[in-house]
């Protein structure tokens, strides 16, 4: 184990940096999905840390390799769907897109966060 200096995502809720942290978390979740690693607990604020430069995921003890990882979808489902700021129909489209075109869906999700 290594020490990670940073703050959990929970400390950014309501802060302007929150959406920037979520964009980085989505990108990192996409990378995990690409490698076939499923974390399984990214829907909990305290498993996502922001170091001031990058996002780190912690506590992989329940994670594992799978042909169908859902890290990206966990973040969209848990954080974006619960946020009244986002159109649920657009988020559903992004999730469907992710199943066939993950990189394109990632770009769309980041675009939604930027708006």
MARKOLFI-360193 format. One record per residue: x, y, z of N, C-alpha, C in turn. Coordinates in nm, 3 decimals. Example, Ala and Ser with C-alpha at 12.3 -4.5 7.8 and 13.67 -1.06 7.14 Angstrom:
2
+---------+---------+---------+---------+---------+---------+---------+---------+---------+
|    n.xx |    n.yy |    n.zz |   ca.xx |   ca.yy |   ca.zz |    c.xx |    c.yy |    c.zz |
+---------+---------+---------+---------+---------+---------+---------+---------+---------+
|   1.319 |  -0.569 |   0.780 |   1.230 |  -0.450 |   0.780 |   1.320 |  -0.330 |   0.780 |
|   1.285 |  -0.225 |   0.708 |   1.367 |  -0.106 |   0.714 |   1.290 |   0.003 |   0.787 |
+---------+---------+---------+---------+---------+---------+---------+---------+---------+
REM end
This chain:
115
+---------+---------+---------+---------+---------+---------+---------+---------+---------+
|    n.xx |    n.yy |    n.zz |   ca.xx |   ca.yy |   ca.zz |    c.xx |    c.yy |    c.zz |
+---------+---------+---------+---------+---------+---------+---------+---------+---------+
|   0.084 |  -0.118 |   0.000 |   0.000 |   0.000 |   0.000 |   0.088 |   0.124 |   0.000 |
|   0.035 |   0.227 |  -0.054 |   0.105 |   0.354 |  -0.051 |   0.012 |   0.462 |   0.001 |
|   0.069 |   0.561 |   0.062 |  -0.008 |   0.673 |   0.114 |  -0.046 |   0.765 |  -0.003 |
|  -0.171 |   0.804 |  -0.008 |  -0.217 |   0.898 |  -0.111 |  -0.257 |   1.027 |  -0.042 |
|  -0.190 |   1.131 |  -0.076 |  -0.224 |   1.260 |  -0.019 |  -0.329 |   1.325 |  -0.108 |
|  -0.442 |   1.354 |  -0.050 |  -0.551 |   1.414 |  -0.125 |  -0.677 |   1.414 |  -0.041 |
|  -0.787 |   1.450 |  -0.106 |  -0.915 |   1.455 |  -0.037 |  -1.014 |   1.364 |  -0.108 |
|  -1.104 |   1.301 |  -0.033 |  -1.207 |   1.219 |  -0.096 |  -1.306 |   1.307 |  -0.174 |
|  -1.366 |   1.247 |  -0.273 |  -1.462 |   1.318 |  -0.358 |  -1.570 |   1.388 |  -0.276 |
|  -1.611 |   1.329 |  -0.168 |  -1.717 |   1.385 |  -0.082 |  -1.687 |   1.529 |  -0.042 |
|  -1.559 |   1.561 |  -0.022 |  -1.522 |   1.696 |   0.021 |  -1.535 |   1.800 |  -0.091 |
|  -1.558 |   1.755 |  -0.213 |  -1.572 |   1.848 |  -0.325 |  -1.717 |   1.874 |  -0.364 |
|  -1.810 |   1.798 |  -0.307 |  -1.951 |   1.816 |  -0.341 |  -1.992 |   1.959 |  -0.307 |
|  -2.057 |   2.026 |  -0.402 |  -2.100 |   2.164 |  -0.383 |  -1.992 |   2.265 |  -0.416 |
|  -1.874 |   2.219 |  -0.449 |  -1.760 |   2.303 |  -0.482 |  -1.743 |   2.304 |  -0.635 |
|  -1.693 |   2.410 |  -0.690 |  -1.675 |   2.420 |  -0.835 |  -1.579 |   2.313 |  -0.888 |
|  -1.486 |   2.267 |  -0.807 |  -1.391 |   2.164 |  -0.848 |  -1.455 |   2.026 |  -0.863 |
|  -1.572 |   2.008 |  -0.804 |  -1.640 |   1.878 |  -0.805 |  -1.651 |   1.820 |  -0.946 |
|  -1.695 |   1.900 |  -1.041 |  -1.715 |   1.850 |  -1.177 |  -1.583 |   1.823 |  -1.248 |
|  -1.480 |   1.899 |  -1.214 |  -1.348 |   1.871 |  -1.270 |  -1.295 |   1.737 |  -1.219 |
|  -1.319 |   1.711 |  -1.091 |  -1.277 |   1.583 |  -1.032 |  -1.356 |   1.469 |  -1.097 |
|  -1.485 |   1.489 |  -1.119 |  -1.567 |   1.386 |  -1.183 |  -1.519 |   1.356 |  -1.325 |
|  -1.477 |   1.458 |  -1.398 |  -1.425 |   1.435 |  -1.534 |  -1.302 |   1.345 |  -1.529 |
|  -1.213 |   1.373 |  -1.436 |  -1.093 |   1.290 |  -1.423 |  -1.128 |   1.149 |  -1.377 |
|  -1.227 |   1.138 |  -1.289 |  -1.271 |   1.007 |  -1.242 |  -1.332 |   0.927 |  -1.358 |
|  -1.410 |   0.991 |  -1.443 |  -1.468 |   0.922 |  -1.559 |  -1.358 |   0.871 |  -1.650 |
|  -1.258 |   0.954 |  -1.673 |  -1.147 |   0.912 |  -1.760 |  -1.074 |   0.791 |  -1.700 |
|  -1.045 |   0.798 |  -1.571 |  -0.975 |   0.686 |  -1.506 |  -1.062 |   0.560 |  -1.504 |
|  -1.192 |   0.577 |  -1.487 |  -1.283 |   0.462 |  -1.490 |  -1.283 |   0.399 |  -1.629 |
|  -1.281 |   0.483 |  -1.731 |  -1.272 |   0.434 |  -1.869 |  -1.143 |   0.352 |  -1.887 |
|  -1.032 |   0.401 |  -1.834 |  -0.905 |   0.328 |  -1.846 |  -0.912 |   0.192 |  -1.776 |
|  -0.973 |   0.188 |  -1.658 |  -0.990 |   0.060 |  -1.589 |  -1.076 |  -0.035 |  -1.672 |
|  -1.184 |   0.016 |  -1.727 |  -1.272 |  -0.067 |  -1.811 |  -1.196 |  -0.122 |  -1.931 |
|  -1.114 |  -0.037 |  -1.990 |  -1.035 |  -0.077 |  -2.107 |  -0.939 |  -0.192 |  -2.073 |
|  -0.891 |  -0.195 |  -1.951 |  -0.797 |  -0.298 |  -1.907 |  -0.868 |  -0.420 |  -1.847 |
|  -1.002 |  -0.413 |  -1.835 |  -1.078 |  -0.526 |  -1.783 |  -1.078 |  -0.538 |  -1.632 |
|  -1.053 |  -0.426 |  -1.563 |  -1.051 |  -0.426 |  -1.416 |  -1.182 |  -0.364 |  -1.367 |
|  -1.250 |  -0.435 |  -1.278 |  -1.374 |  -0.383 |  -1.221 |  -1.352 |  -0.355 |  -1.073 |
|  -1.370 |  -0.229 |  -1.035 |  -1.350 |  -0.189 |  -0.895 |  -1.468 |  -0.234 |  -0.810 |
|  -1.587 |  -0.202 |  -0.851 |  -1.706 |  -0.246 |  -0.781 |  -1.759 |  -0.154 |  -0.673 |
|  -1.681 |  -0.054 |  -0.632 |  -1.727 |   0.034 |  -0.524 |  -1.703 |   0.181 |  -0.553 |
|  -1.704 |   0.218 |  -0.679 |  -1.679 |   0.359 |  -0.711 |  -1.801 |   0.446 |  -0.688 |
|  -1.911 |   0.387 |  -0.648 |  -2.030 |   0.462 |  -0.612 |  -2.025 |   0.512 |  -0.469 |
|  -1.910 |   0.506 |  -0.410 |  -1.891 |   0.556 |  -0.274 |  -1.787 |   0.667 |  -0.277 |
|  -1.825 |   0.780 |  -0.227 |  -1.739 |   0.898 |  -0.234 |  -1.599 |   0.876 |  -0.179 |
|  -1.585 |   0.790 |  -0.081 |  -1.456 |   0.776 |  -0.015 |  -1.361 |   0.680 |  -0.086 |
|  -1.399 |   0.626 |  -0.201 |  -1.307 |   0.544 |  -0.281 |  -1.242 |   0.624 |  -0.394 |
|  -1.281 |   0.749 |  -0.407 |  -1.227 |   0.836 |  -0.511 |  -1.158 |   0.954 |  -0.443 |
|  -1.028 |   0.967 |  -0.468 |  -0.948 |   1.075 |  -0.408 |  -0.894 |   1.166 |  -0.516 |
|  -0.890 |   1.294 |  -0.484 |  -0.829 |   1.391 |  -0.575 |  -0.702 |   1.443 |  -0.509 |
|  -0.591 |   1.432 |  -0.581 |  -0.461 |   1.471 |  -0.526 |  -0.427 |   1.616 |  -0.553 |
|  -0.512 |   1.686 |  -0.624 |  -0.482 |   1.823 |  -0.666 |  -0.440 |   1.825 |  -0.812 |
|  -0.401 |   1.710 |  -0.863 |  -0.363 |   1.697 |  -1.003 |  -0.436 |   1.583 |  -1.073 |
|  -0.458 |   1.475 |  -1.001 |  -0.515 |   1.356 |  -1.061 |  -0.612 |   1.290 |  -0.964 |
|  -0.690 |   1.198 |  -1.017 |  -0.783 |   1.121 |  -0.936 |  -0.726 |   0.982 |  -0.914 |
|  -0.736 |   0.935 |  -0.792 |  -0.690 |   0.801 |  -0.756 |  -0.808 |   0.724 |  -0.699 |
|  -0.816 |   0.597 |  -0.735 |  -0.916 |   0.508 |  -0.677 |  -0.845 |   0.422 |  -0.573 |
|  -0.911 |   0.402 |  -0.460 |  -0.850 |   0.321 |  -0.354 |  -0.939 |   0.199 |  -0.324 |
|  -0.883 |   0.106 |  -0.247 |  -0.954 |  -0.012 |  -0.197 |  -1.001 |  -0.105 |  -0.309 |
|  -0.908 |  -0.170 |  -0.371 |  -0.938 |  -0.264 |  -0.478 |  -0.956 |  -0.408 |  -0.428 |
|  -0.962 |  -0.428 |  -0.297 |  -0.965 |  -0.566 |  -0.248 |  -1.086 |  -0.646 |  -0.296 |
|  -1.194 |  -0.581 |  -0.329 |  -1.311 |  -0.651 |  -0.382 |  -1.317 |  -0.645 |  -0.534 |
|  -1.222 |  -0.579 |  -0.594 |  -1.218 |  -0.568 |  -0.739 |  -1.160 |  -0.692 |  -0.803 |
|  -1.161 |  -0.693 |  -0.934 |  -1.104 |  -0.805 |  -1.006 |  -1.112 |  -0.784 |  -1.155 |
|  -1.061 |  -0.881 |  -1.226 |  -1.064 |  -0.876 |  -1.372 |  -1.194 |  -0.938 |  -1.422 |
|  -1.251 |  -0.877 |  -1.525 |  -1.374 |  -0.927 |  -1.585 |  -1.380 |  -0.883 |  -1.731 |
|  -1.460 |  -0.952 |  -1.808 |  -1.479 |  -0.912 |  -1.948 |  -1.580 |  -0.800 |  -1.961 |
|  -1.653 |  -0.770 |  -1.854 |  -1.755 |  -0.667 |  -1.859 |  -1.745 |  -0.572 |  -1.739 |
|  -1.634 |  -0.497 |  -1.730 |  -1.621 |  -0.402 |  -1.618 |  -1.720 |  -0.286 |  -1.636 |
|  -1.762 |  -0.227 |  -1.527 |  -1.863 |  -0.122 |  -1.532 |  -1.823 |  -0.001 |  -1.446 |
|  -1.698 |   0.033 |  -1.445 |  -1.652 |   0.146 |  -1.365 |  -1.710 |   0.278 |  -1.414 |
|  -1.701 |   0.301 |  -1.544 |  -1.754 |   0.423 |  -1.604 |  -1.903 |   0.437 |  -1.573 |
|  -1.975 |   0.327 |  -1.591 |  -2.120 |   0.330 |  -1.569 |  -2.155 |   0.353 |  -1.422 |
|  -2.070 |   0.305 |  -1.331 |  -2.092 |   0.331 |  -1.189 |  -2.088 |   0.481 |  -1.161 |
|  -1.989 |   0.547 |  -1.217 |  -1.973 |   0.690 |  -1.191 |  -2.088 |   0.769 |  -1.253 |
|  -2.123 |   0.736 |  -1.378 |  -2.236 |   0.805 |  -1.442 |  -2.363 |   0.780 |  -1.360 |
|  -2.386 |   0.656 |  -1.324 |  -2.508 |   0.621 |  -1.252 |  -2.516 |   0.679 |  -1.112 |
|  -2.407 |   0.676 |  -1.042 |  -2.411 |   0.719 |  -0.903 |  -2.401 |   0.871 |  -0.888 |
|  -2.315 |   0.934 |  -0.964 |  -2.292 |   1.077 |  -0.943 |  -2.372 |   1.166 |  -1.039 |
|  -2.375 |   1.133 |  -1.166 |  -2.442 |   1.220 |  -1.262 |  -2.594 |   1.203 |  -1.259 |
|  -2.642 |   1.079 |  -1.251 |  -2.787 |   1.058 |  -1.247 |  -2.851 |   1.120 |  -1.124 |
|  -2.778 |   1.128 |  -1.016 |  -2.833 |   1.185 |  -0.892 |  -2.824 |   1.337 |  -0.887 |
|  -2.760 |   1.394 |  -0.986 |  -2.740 |   1.539 |  -0.990 |  -2.848 |   1.600 |  -1.079 |
|  -2.930 |   1.686 |  -1.023 |  -3.041 |   1.747 |  -1.097 |  -2.994 |   1.834 |  -1.213 |
|  -2.868 |   1.867 |  -1.216 |  -2.812 |   1.952 |  -1.320 |  -2.815 |   1.883 |  -1.459 |
|  -2.818 |   1.750 |  -1.461 |  -2.802 |   1.677 |  -1.586 |  -2.933 |   1.616 |  -1.636 |
|  -2.951 |   1.621 |  -1.767 |  -3.067 |   1.562 |  -1.835 |  -3.052 |   1.409 |  -1.833 |
|  -3.144 |   1.343 |  -1.770 |  -3.137 |   1.196 |  -1.756 |  -3.143 |   1.125 |  -1.891 |
|  -3.214 |   1.180 |  -1.987 |  -3.221 |   1.118 |  -2.119 |  -3.086 |   1.121 |  -2.190 |
|  -3.014 |   1.230 |  -2.176 |  -2.880 |   1.239 |  -2.235 |  -2.787 |   1.139 |  -2.167 |
|  -2.798 |   1.127 |  -2.036 |  -2.715 |   1.031 |  -1.963 |  -2.745 |   0.888 |  -2.006 |
|  -2.872 |   0.857 |  -2.028 |  -2.910 |   0.723 |  -2.077 |  -2.848 |   0.697 |  -2.215 |
|  -2.848 |   0.799 |  -2.299 |  -2.786 |   0.786 |  -2.432 |  -2.636 |   0.759 |  -2.420 |
|  -2.572 |   0.827 |  -2.327 |  -2.429 |   0.807 |  -2.305 |  -2.402 |   0.665 |  -2.258 |
|  -2.484 |   0.614 |  -2.169 |  -2.466 |   0.477 |  -2.120 |  -2.483 |   0.377 |  -2.234 |
|  -2.585 |   0.396 |  -2.315 |  -2.606 |   0.306 |  -2.430 |  -2.490 |   0.315 |  -2.528 |
|  -2.442 |   0.435 |  -2.552 |  -2.329 |   0.457 |  -2.642 |  -2.203 |   0.388 |  -2.590 |
|  -2.186 |   0.390 |  -2.458 |  -2.067 |   0.333 |  -2.396 |  -2.055 |   0.183 |  -2.424 |
|  -2.167 |   0.117 |  -2.440 |  -2.168 |  -0.027 |  -2.465 |  -2.104 |  -0.062 |  -2.599 |
|  -2.112 |   0.028 |  -2.696 |  -2.057 |  -0.001 |  -2.829 |  -1.941 |   0.091 |  -2.868 |
|  -1.938 |   0.211 |  -2.811 |  -1.834 |   0.309 |  -2.846 |  -1.787 |   0.381 |  -2.720 |
|  -1.710 |   0.312 |  -2.636 |  -1.672 |   0.371 |  -2.507 |  -1.600 |   0.505 |  -2.515 |
|  -1.507 |   0.518 |  -2.607 |  -1.430 |   0.642 |  -2.615 |  -1.520 |   0.760 |  -2.655 |
|  -1.611 |   0.735 |  -2.746 |  -1.706 |   0.839 |  -2.788 |  -1.797 |   0.878 |  -2.672 |
|  -1.842 |   0.779 |  -2.595 |  -1.927 |   0.806 |  -2.479 |  -1.852 |   0.886 |  -2.373 |
|  -1.725 |   0.855 |  -2.354 |  -1.643 |   0.931 |  -2.260 |  -1.637 |   1.078 |  -2.301 |
|  -1.613 |   1.102 |  -2.428 |  -1.608 |   1.240 |  -2.479 |  -1.741 |   1.311 |  -2.458 |
|  -1.851 |   1.240 |  -2.482 |  -1.984 |   1.300 |  -2.463 |  -2.009 |   1.331 |  -2.315 |
|  -1.970 |   1.241 |  -2.228 |  -1.989 |   1.264 |  -2.084 |  -1.909 |   1.385 |  -2.037 |
|  -1.788 |   1.397 |  -2.085 |  -1.705 |   1.513 |  -2.047 |  -1.766 |   1.641 |  -2.103 |
|  -1.820 |   1.633 |  -2.223 |  -1.888 |   1.749 |  -2.283 |  -2.006 |   1.791 |  -2.197 |
|  -2.085 |   1.695 |  -2.150 |  -2.199 |   1.724 |  -2.064 |  -2.153 |   1.791 |  -1.935 |
|  -2.043 |   1.743 |  -1.878 |  -1.991 |   1.803 |  -1.755 |  -1.939 |   1.944 |  -1.780 |
|  -1.887 |   1.970 |  -1.898 |  -1.836 |   2.104 |  -1.931 |  -1.947 |   2.207 |  -1.951 |
|  -2.066 |   2.161 |  -1.988 |  -2.177 |   2.254 |  -2.016 |  -2.240 |   2.302 |  -1.894 |
+---------+---------+---------+---------+---------+---------+---------+---------+---------+
REM end
